[in-house]
Each structure stands twice: as C-alpha cells, then as structure tokens.
Amino acid sequence: MTDSPVSTRPIQTVLVANRGEIAVRVLRSCHERGLHTVAVYSTPDRSAPHVRLADEAYHIGPAEANASYLDQEKIIDVAHRSGADAIHPGYGFLSENADFAEACAEADVHFVGPPPEAIRAMGDKTAARRLMEEAGVPMAPGTTDAVASTEEGEEIAAEIGYPVLIKAAAGGGGKGMRIVHEPENFAGAMDRAQGEAESSFGDGRVFIEKYIEEPRHIEFQILADHHGNTIHLFERECSIQRRHQKVIEEAPSSVLTPAVRQEMGEAAVAAADSCGYRNAGTVEFLVDKD
C-alpha cells in the first residue's frame, strides 16, 4: 500500500465542506483553537446557522447536493479562493470519498480525515474482511470475496450454517442486507439484496456471513497519527438501534469483562494499523450472547 503524502504545513484556515449541526460543531471547535473558518452553502442554506457562524462563506450552487455539497471542484475552488489550508468534510457528503481525499492532496489542501488508501480499503466490505483476516482481527464466519452466483451462495450458507446474513459489499446504512433463516428462502433474499445494493450504491456485489442473533453492538474509538502511533479510547455500547441506526450510545459497556475489553481494544488498533489509517475513527464489533 502506497502511503499518501503528509503535509507538515501549519493549519490556519479550515473550510468546512458540510452544513447543519455537524458544520456548526466543527466551526465551533475551530474557533476554540483560534483557527480562521470558511463555510460553503447552497442557495436555500444562505442564512443557515453554519453560514452565520463562519468567518467567511461562499455560495456553491443550488439545493441539489450533487450541484453543491458534493461538487468536488467547486469546494476545492473555494479552498483556493479563501486560502484554506485544510478541508474538514464532517460526516456524510464527501467524508468517505477517496477520490475527494486524493483531489485535496493534489490541490495541496489537507483533507481532515483518513488517507484515500484507507478509505478505499475499508469502504469495500469484502476487501476490508480480507485485511481483517490478515491482521488477525476476529470476524463472524463468512466470505472474503463477493459471491458470484446464487448457487455458490447457497453452498456457502450451508457450510456456514443458517441463519446467515447477505450484505452489500459497498455502502452501508442497512441497505442491501437480508437475513436468511431457511435454505428455501435464500435465492429470493439474495436477489433482493443484490437489487437494493445496485440501486443504492451502483454496485450489486454481495457477500455472506453468519448472522449473529441478539448481538451487542460495541464500538471502539481509535486515534492514529502521522507517525505510526495508534491508540483506542475504549468503548461505546450502541445496541439500542432502529432500522440499523444507533439511537442511544452509552459507556462503558456493561457486558465487557476487563479481559474482553483489552482484547477488543487491541483488535481495534490492529484493524486501524492494517489499512494505514490516520485521524479519528471507529471500529465496530458485534458481541454474541456467549
């Protein structure tokens, strides 16, 4: 894996390429550190709180995100016009776009986030599973490659043992996922998962893993710097969810023993190191009933 170049130029001006609550939070943090801030906004967001809070604000297009907050060229152009040293993407929009991270590097603007190589490696779930397997990170039994056909998928599911989970290789948010409890339902579930993945992400690839019933969803926060140092900041319990989205986070988790907590923390650091991760991030785990 080729590492991206690291800028050592001090950051004095930050462009926040987002809107709403997340943009306001980033802007406030920048102000607390004495940094000059730049906002971007679409036409309907002209008077939004993040626009009023920033030191400068630039119009980047109409309401449609593709013509404003997702337009990479416009955002990088604003960075040059404003003299921004860095672009903070917040979450959503361009925050997980490896091409945008690369475009920032080419424009000599620091991307506040992981390097493009890490974004690509972890954005594709099958590639991520291969990396985790090589790094010795515990995973649910399953495939490390996309399933080529329904017949292959049925064979893999029988080998893993039902229930199984069919998951989209790209994207997230619960899209392209189907739980299958019985072999006779596999073909229809795979067809629906592939169709939803294709329509949601433009990528119909799916893989299969063992479905863990009534799991605990526990996340470990990690921080990795440009000098090869990675630490974790312990866990958050995120098991209370609606439609695969977290509703409540609490810490510490009540189900982890000190030994399991240590093992999971070490696995989280290994996961980050395996893909050359930098910046803040989250490693998510499922903990079964046993």
C-alpha positions as CSV (number, residue, x, y, z in Angstrom):
1,M,0.0,0.0,0.0
2,T,1.4,3.4,-1.1
3,D,1.0,6.0,1.6
4,S,-0.3,9.4,0.8
5,P,2.0,12.4,1.3
6,V,1.7,14.1,4.6
7,S,1.6,17.9,4.8
8,T,3.6,19.5,7.6
9,R,2.3,23.0,6.9
10,P,0.5,24.5,9.9
11,I,-3.2,24.7,9.5
12,Q,-4.5,28.3,10.0
13,T,-7.7,28.3,7.9
14,V,-10.3,25.5,7.7
15,L,-13.0,25.1,5.1
16,V,-16.0,23.1,6.4
17,A,-17.5,21.2,3.5
18,N,-20.8,20.4,5.1
19,R,-23.9,22.1,6.6
20,G,-26.2,21.9,9.6
21,E,-25.4,20.6,13.0
22,I,-22.1,18.9,12.1
23,A,-20.8,22.0,10.3
24,V,-21.6,24.1,13.4
25,R,-19.8,21.7,15.7
26,V,-16.7,21.7,13.5
27,L,-16.8,25.5,13.2
28,R,-17.0,25.9,17.0
29,S,-14.1,23.6,17.6
30,C,-12.0,25.6,15.0
31,H,-12.8,28.9,16.8
32,E,-11.8,27.4,20.1
33,R,-8.4,26.7,18.6
34,G,-8.2,30.2,17.1
35,L,-8.5,29.0,13.5
36,H,-10.0,31.1,10.7
37,T,-13.1,29.4,9.3
38,V,-14.8,29.1,5.9
39,A,-18.3,27.8,5.2
40,V,-19.9,26.8,1.9
41,Y,-23.6,26.9,1.3
42,S,-26.3,26.0,-1.3
43,T,-29.0,28.6,-2.2
44,P,-31.6,27.5,0.4
45,D,-28.9,27.5,3.1
46,R,-27.9,31.1,2.6
47,S,-29.0,32.1,6.1
48,A,-28.3,28.8,7.9
49,P,-26.5,28.9,11.3
50,H,-23.2,27.5,9.9
51,V,-23.1,30.3,7.4
52,R,-23.5,33.0,10.1
53,L,-21.0,31.3,12.4
54,A,-18.1,31.1,9.9
55,D,-15.7,33.9,9.3
56,E,-16.3,33.7,5.6
57,A,-19.0,31.9,3.5
58,Y,-19.1,31.1,-0.2
59,H,-22.1,30.1,-2.3
60,I,-21.5,26.9,-4.2
61,G,-24.7,26.1,-6.1
62,P,-28.4,25.2,-5.9
63,A,-30.3,22.9,-3.4
64,E,-29.3,19.7,-5.1
65,A,-26.4,18.2,-3.3
66,N,-24.8,16.9,-6.5
67,A,-24.5,20.5,-7.7
68,S,-23.3,22.0,-4.4
69,Y,-22.0,20.0,-1.3
70,L,-21.0,17.0,-3.5
71,D,-19.3,19.1,-6.2
72,Q,-15.6,18.5,-5.5
73,E,-14.3,21.1,-8.0
74,K,-16.4,23.9,-6.5
75,I,-15.3,23.1,-3.0
76,I,-11.6,22.9,-3.9
77,D,-12.0,26.1,-5.8
78,V,-13.4,27.8,-2.7
79,A,-10.4,26.5,-0.7
80,H,-8.0,28.2,-3.1
81,R,-10.0,31.4,-3.2
82,S,-10.2,31.6,0.6
83,G,-6.7,30.5,1.2
84,A,-7.8,27.5,3.3
85,D,-5.1,25.1,4.4
86,A,-7.5,22.3,5.2
87,I,-10.9,21.0,4.3
88,H,-13.0,19.3,7.0
89,P,-15.8,17.2,5.4
90,G,-17.7,16.5,8.6
91,Y,-19.7,13.2,8.1
92,G,-21.7,12.2,5.0
93,F,-21.3,14.0,1.7
94,L,-17.6,13.8,0.8
95,S,-16.2,12.4,4.1
96,E,-15.8,8.9,2.8
97,N,-14.9,9.7,-0.8
98,A,-11.4,8.6,-1.6
99,D,-11.3,10.5,-4.9
100,F,-12.0,13.7,-3.0
101,A,-9.3,13.0,-0.5
102,E,-6.9,12.5,-3.4
103,A,-8.1,15.7,-5.1
104,C,-7.3,17.6,-1.9
105,A,-3.8,16.2,-1.8
106,E,-3.3,17.1,-5.4
107,A,-4.5,20.7,-4.7
108,D,-2.1,20.9,-1.8
109,V,-5.0,21.2,0.7
110,H,-5.0,19.0,3.8
111,F,-8.0,16.6,4.0
112,V,-9.1,16.3,7.6
113,G,-9.7,12.5,7.6
114,P,-8.1,9.2,6.8
115,P,-5.9,8.8,3.7
116,P,-7.6,7.7,0.4
117,E,-6.0,4.3,0.6
118,A,-7.6,3.6,3.9
119,I,-11.0,4.9,2.7
120,R,-10.9,2.6,-0.3
121,A,-9.7,-0.4,1.7
122,M,-12.4,-0.1,4.4
123,G,-15.2,1.2,2.1
124,D,-15.4,-2.1,0.3
125,K,-16.5,-4.7,2.9
126,T,-15.0,-7.7,1.1
127,A,-11.6,-6.0,0.8
128,A,-12.0,-5.0,4.5
129,R,-12.7,-8.6,5.5
130,R,-9.6,-9.7,3.8
131,L,-7.5,-7.1,5.6
132,M,-9.0,-8.0,8.9
133,E,-8.4,-11.7,8.3
134,E,-4.7,-11.0,7.6
135,A,-4.4,-8.8,10.7
136,G,-5.9,-11.4,12.9
137,V,-9.0,-9.4,13.8
138,P,-11.9,-11.6,14.9
139,M,-14.8,-11.7,12.5
140,A,-18.1,-13.5,12.0
141,P,-17.6,-16.6,9.7
142,G,-18.2,-15.7,6.1
143,T,-16.7,-14.9,2.7
144,T,-13.9,-12.5,1.9
145,D,-14.9,-12.2,-1.7
146,A,-18.2,-11.3,-3.4
147,V,-20.5,-14.2,-4.1
148,A,-20.5,-15.0,-7.9
149,S,-23.9,-16.8,-8.1
150,T,-26.9,-17.9,-6.1
151,E,-25.7,-21.5,-6.3
152,E,-22.4,-20.6,-4.8
153,G,-24.1,-18.5,-2.2
154,E,-26.4,-21.4,-1.2
155,E,-23.3,-23.7,-0.8
156,I,-21.5,-21.2,1.4
157,A,-24.6,-20.6,3.5
158,A,-25.0,-24.4,4.1
159,E,-21.3,-24.6,5.1
160,I,-21.5,-21.6,7.5
161,G,-24.9,-22.8,8.9
162,Y,-28.2,-20.9,9.0
163,P,-29.1,-18.2,9.8
164,V,-26.9,-16.2,7.5
165,L,-26.7,-12.5,6.5
166,I,-26.4,-11.4,2.9
167,K,-24.7,-8.0,2.8
168,A,-23.8,-5.4,0.1
169,A,-20.1,-5.2,-0.5
170,A,-20.3,-1.4,-0.9
171,G,-22.1,1.2,1.1
172,G,-23.8,0.9,4.4
173,G,-26.8,2.2,6.4
174,G,-28.5,-1.2,6.3
175,K,-29.1,-1.1,2.6
176,G,-28.6,-4.3,0.6
177,M,-28.9,-6.6,3.7
178,R,-31.1,-9.6,4.1
179,I,-31.3,-12.2,6.9
180,V,-32.0,-15.7,5.8
181,H,-33.2,-18.4,8.3
182,E,-34.1,-21.2,5.9
183,P,-32.4,-22.5,2.7
184,E,-35.6,-22.3,0.6
185,N,-35.6,-18.5,1.2
186,F,-32.0,-17.9,0.1
187,A,-32.4,-17.3,-3.6
188,G,-35.1,-14.7,-3.2
189,A,-33.3,-12.9,-0.4
190,M,-30.0,-12.8,-2.5
191,D,-31.9,-11.4,-5.5
192,R,-33.5,-8.6,-3.4
193,A,-30.2,-7.8,-1.6
194,Q,-28.4,-7.5,-5.0
195,G,-31.1,-5.3,-6.4
196,E,-31.1,-3.0,-3.5
197,A,-27.3,-2.8,-3.4
198,E,-27.3,-1.9,-7.1
199,S,-29.9,0.8,-6.8
200,S,-28.4,2.3,-3.6
201,F,-24.7,2.1,-4.4
202,G,-24.4,1.3,-8.1
203,D,-22.7,-1.9,-7.1
204,G,-24.7,-5.1,-6.8
205,R,-21.9,-7.3,-5.3
206,V,-22.9,-9.1,-2.0
207,F,-21.1,-11.4,0.4
208,I,-22.3,-13.8,3.1
209,E,-21.5,-14.0,6.8
210,K,-23.0,-15.9,9.8
211,Y,-25.9,-14.0,11.3
212,I,-25.3,-13.3,14.9
213,E,-28.6,-13.3,16.8
214,E,-29.3,-10.8,19.5
215,P,-25.8,-9.3,19.4
216,R,-24.4,-6.4,21.3
217,H,-23.1,-3.6,19.1
218,I,-20.0,-2.2,20.6
219,E,-17.7,0.4,19.1
220,F,-14.2,1.4,19.9
221,Q,-12.9,4.9,19.2
222,I,-9.4,5.0,17.8
223,L,-6.9,7.8,17.1
224,A,-4.0,7.4,14.7
225,D,-1.3,10.0,13.9
226,H,1.1,10.5,11.0
227,H,4.0,8.9,12.9
228,G,2.6,5.4,13.1
229,N,1.0,5.7,16.6
230,T,-2.5,4.3,17.1
231,I,-4.4,4.2,20.4
232,H,-8.0,3.4,21.4
233,L,-10.2,5.4,23.7
234,F,-12.3,2.5,24.9
235,E,-15.8,1.5,24.0
236,R,-19.3,2.7,23.5
237,E,-22.4,0.4,23.8
238,C,-24.6,1.1,20.7
239,S,-27.0,-1.8,20.9
240,I,-30.2,0.2,21.0
241,Q,-31.0,0.8,17.3
242,R,-33.8,1.4,14.9
243,R,-33.5,0.3,11.3
244,H,-29.8,-0.5,11.8
245,Q,-29.2,3.1,13.0
246,K,-28.0,3.8,16.6
247,V,-30.5,5.6,18.9
248,I,-28.5,5.6,22.2
249,E,-24.8,5.3,22.9
250,E,-23.6,4.6,26.4
251,A,-20.2,4.0,28.0
252,P,-18.8,1.9,29.4
253,S,-20.5,-1.3,28.2
254,S,-22.0,-3.3,31.0
255,V,-21.2,-6.7,29.3
256,L,-17.5,-6.5,28.8
257,T,-15.1,-8.1,31.2
258,P,-11.7,-6.4,31.6
259,A,-10.1,-9.2,29.6
260,V,-12.6,-8.9,26.7
261,R,-12.3,-5.1,26.8
262,Q,-8.5,-5.4,26.4
263,E,-8.8,-8.0,23.6
264,M,-11.3,-5.8,21.7
265,G,-9.2,-2.7,22.2
266,E,-6.1,-4.5,20.8
267,A,-8.2,-5.7,17.8
268,A,-9.4,-2.2,17.1
269,V,-5.8,-0.9,17.0
270,A,-4.8,-3.8,14.8
271,A,-7.7,-3.0,12.4
272,A,-6.6,0.6,12.1
273,D,-3.0,-0.3,11.6
274,S,-3.8,-2.9,8.9
275,C,-5.1,-0.3,6.5
276,G,-2.7,2.6,7.3
277,Y,-5.5,4.5,9.0
278,R,-4.9,8.1,10.2
279,N,-7.1,10.5,12.1
280,A,-10.1,9.7,14.4
281,G,-12.2,6.6,13.6
282,T,-14.5,3.9,14.9
283,V,-14.1,0.1,14.8
284,E,-17.4,-1.7,15.3
285,F,-17.8,-5.1,16.9
286,L,-20.7,-7.5,17.4
287,V,-20.6,-9.4,20.7
288,D,-22.7,-12.6,20.7
289,K,-24.7,-14.0,23.6
290,D,-21.9,-16.3,24.6
